[in-house]
Amino acid sequence: LRQRERLGVIGDPIGHSLSPIMHRAALDDAGLEWTYDAHLVPVGSLGAWMRSTGRDMRGFNATIPHKVALLDHVESVDRAARTIGAVNTVVREAGGFRGFNTDPAGFRAALAGLDFDQSGALIVVFGAGGAARSVVYALRPFVSRIVVVNRDVGRARTLEAADASLALDDGDLRPLVREADLLVNATPMGMSHLADASPLPAGTELRPEAVVMDLVYGRVTPFLATALQWGCRCTDGLEMLVQQGAESFRLWTRREPNIEAMRSALESISRAGAVPASGDAGR
Ligand code: NAP
């Protein structure tokens, strides 16, 4: 490994990104004097950025609006990125840049911490964007029934790996979630400008044995509040964020990161509305 490689994250906006804090903690712990910086790259400037600043980097993460466009700017992509249709991690290899998507691995690792029995499970995934696609990709080999629920049901139907789709306002949603073994919120409902929104219908009943994961992180969303009220095991998206970052770190450095160092770096700044200990399994 070279002494001082450069890593980073690109997006627009990018000021809010927690990735620099998390990855600097991991690099520090590993004794690597590498850098990890946030780069503001406007839509339309991706190619130019990759030919200039990006060219000398060991690798980088990508967030909105570049995850899909990157597919056309790298020399090769791994199976997850190709199937999901989005790249969140780029690695400079001998043959050029290679695109990966570490969200499925991050989701699987976060779920493993919740002690979820996948056999014969009924899964309800809210959302049909990149995050929902990663969740379905991660679960498909292990579970028997996945239902995708989305505001735009036409978009939900494009997730061919799912078994069924439903509109968010469909009357059949209430009985479906009452039977679900795992529910995942992969929409922004519950975050910032949608802080009071939940994908669950009013008066939802959940099985206390159900496992519930919100990909939104750093607060008890209305989705998680319902899960806690029914006594479900649940977690927010912080653990997935840490675990997808850990997978990126492995790809760049070929080393195992100190996940606890990454987690505590994030927790120290993002936990204003922390998830109560009962819902914190796996952390
Ligand atoms: P995306 O590709 O833009 O997809 C957004 C999804 O949310 C779509 O299904 C969209 O429905 C739905 N949606 C958006 N606004 C909505 C609203 N007001 N009411 C109902 N549904 C709405 O975004 P993404 O990349 O999949 O990310 C989704 C969420 O996951 C974000 O909150 C993101 O921060 C989070 N995330 C977390 C992690 C993690 O590591 N914890 C990783 C990735 C993503 P339509 O199709 O009907 O527009």
Residues whose N, C-alpha, C, O or C-beta is under 5 A from the ligand:
A	BS01	NAP	G127 A128 G129 G130 A131 A132 N150 R151 D152 R155 A186 T187 P188 L215 V216 G237 L238 M240 L241
